[in-house]
Amino acid sequence: MKLKLFLIGVVTITLLALMACTSAPKQVSVDDSHSGKEIKIGVGGTLTVSLSSNQTTGFQWELKEIGDTGLIQKTDSQYEAPTSGLVGAGGTEIWTFRALKAGTTTITMEYSRPWEGGEQAVNTFNLTVVIK
């Protein structure tokens, strides 16, 4: 009986250790330097994408595609003005996403002037998101 309880304890501890090793973070923040890369996030977690932007030039980031909207969902986006106080200085666009369920998807964004005839896709941001 003691051996049986001991083995159950060992198996339980082993399983918990494996789960801890394979779990993904619940909060992940990325920036321009992560374009073309892969990140991991836990189900229910929040992904924050911060991209350099200068809206005084007419350019802004646009979410072009989420590979699978059943896996991740945009919850917010905002522009954070520069704190330097310099006229024409660039700021940061911050995009927030919620990981809904396990799987792999992509996020694609483009930096463009949105009006008709404006410059399109001057810069792109691509991210592969693995949700565990």
C-alpha positions as semicolon CSV with decimal commas, in nm:
position;residue;x (nm);y (nm);z (nm)
1;M;0,000;0,000;0,000
2;K;0,282;0,241;0,090
3;L;0,461;0,157;-0,235
4;K;0,142;0,227;-0,432
5;L;0,099;0,569;-0,264
6;F;0,465;0,644;-0,322
7;L;0,436;0,564;-0,695
8;I;0,122;0,775;-0,728
9;G;0,309;1,064;-0,565
10;V;0,608;1,025;-0,798
11;V;0,383;1,015;-1,106
12;T;0,189;1,322;-0,988
13;I;0,505;1,523;-0,922
14;T;0,649;1,420;-1,259
15;L;0,332;1,527;-1,442
16;L;0,325;1,862;-1,261
17;A;0,691;1,920;-1,346
18;L;0,627;1,842;-1,714
19;M;0,328;2,076;-1,722
20;A;0,536;2,355;-1,568
21;C;0,809;2,307;-1,830
22;T;0,568;2,319;-2,123
23;S;0,347;2,602;-2,004
24;A;0,365;2,928;-2,195
25;P;0,365;3,277;-2,042
26;K;0,032;3,457;-1,996
27;Q;0,173;3,803;-2,074
28;V;0,393;3,854;-2,380
29;S;0,516;4,188;-2,515
30;V;0,688;4,226;-2,852
31;D;0,813;4,516;-3,063
32;D;0,943;4,590;-3,413
33;S;1,244;4,362;-3,360
34;H;1,018;4,055;-3,334
35;S;0,892;4,077;-3,692
36;G;0,929;3,743;-3,869
37;K;0,969;3,556;-3,542
38;E;0,765;3,309;-3,339
39;I;0,640;3,364;-2,985
40;K;0,459;3,137;-2,739
41;I;0,170;3,241;-2,517
42;G;-0,068;3,058;-2,287
43;V;-0,441;3,021;-2,353
44;G;-0,618;3,321;-2,202
45;G;-0,298;3,525;-2,215
46;T;-0,245;3,876;-2,345
47;L;-0,013;3,965;-2,632
48;T;0,099;4,328;-2,661
49;V;0,255;4,445;-2,987
50;S;0,430;4,787;-2,970
51;L;0,538;4,930;-3,305
52;S;0,719;5,255;-3,382
53;S;0,489;5,498;-3,558
54;N;0,479;5,862;-3,658
55;Q;0,124;5,970;-3,724
56;T;0,236;6,327;-3,800
57;T;0,356;6,191;-4,138
58;G;0,019;6,036;-4,215
59;F;0,147;5,683;-4,168
60;Q;-0,012;5,432;-3,934
61;W;-0,012;5,058;-3,870
62;E;-0,305;4,855;-3,999
63;L;-0,394;4,502;-3,896
64;K;-0,407;4,323;-4,232
65;E;-0,473;3,968;-4,119
66;I;-0,507;3,731;-3,829
67;G;-0,450;3,383;-3,969
68;D;-0,711;3,219;-3,745
69;T;-0,946;3,451;-3,557
70;G;-1,072;3,153;-3,359
71;L;-0,731;3,133;-3,186
72;I;-0,648;3,498;-3,116
73;Q;-0,853;3,816;-3,112
74;K;-0,763;4,186;-3,119
75;T;-0,898;4,356;-2,807
76;D;-0,750;4,707;-2,832
77;S;-0,524;4,942;-3,026
78;Q;-0,403;5,289;-2,939
79;Y;-0,142;5,547;-3,032
80;E;0,098;5,662;-2,764
81;A;0,235;6,006;-2,847
82;P;0,605;6,078;-2,794
83;T;0,705;6,226;-2,460
84;S;0,991;6,432;-2,605
85;G;0,768;6,728;-2,691
86;L;0,951;6,771;-3,024
87;V;0,733;6,862;-3,320
88;G;0,714;6,572;-3,566
89;A;0,862;6,317;-3,325
90;G;0,739;5,960;-3,360
91;G;0,542;5,765;-3,104
92;T;0,425;5,406;-3,061
93;E;0,116;5,218;-3,171
94;I;0,017;4,953;-2,918
95;W;-0,199;4,657;-3,020
96;T;-0,344;4,413;-2,768
97;F;-0,459;4,059;-2,846
98;R;-0,617;3,782;-2,635
99;A;-0,519;3,417;-2,689
100;L;-0,846;3,222;-2,707
101;K;-0,744;2,857;-2,752
102;A;-0,446;2,637;-2,834
103;G;-0,304;2,636;-3,184
104;T;-0,074;2,828;-3,417
105;T;-0,168;3,140;-3,611
106;T;-0,014;3,451;-3,762
107;I;-0,058;3,825;-3,727
108;T;0,024;4,050;-4,024
109;M;0,036;4,429;-4,010
110;E;0,133;4,701;-4,261
111;Y;0,261;5,054;-4,211
112;S;0,093;5,273;-4,473
113;R;-0,080;5,599;-4,545
114;P;-0,443;5,484;-4,535
115;W;-0,601;5,735;-4,768
116;E;-0,667;5,657;-5,132
117;G;-0,348;5,681;-5,337
118;G;-0,131;5,690;-5,024
119;E;0,188;5,489;-4,991
120;Q;0,107;5,129;-4,903
121;A;0,307;4,869;-4,707
122;V;0,614;5,085;-4,649
123;N;0,690;4,848;-4,362
124;T;0,540;4,515;-4,256
125;F;0,521;4,325;-3,929
126;N;0,464;3,949;-3,926
127;L;0,443;3,734;-3,615
128;T;0,375;3,363;-3,568
129;V;0,186;3,300;-3,245
130;V;0,190;2,957;-3,080
131;I;-0,083;2,930;-2,818
132;K;-0,045;2,653;-2,561
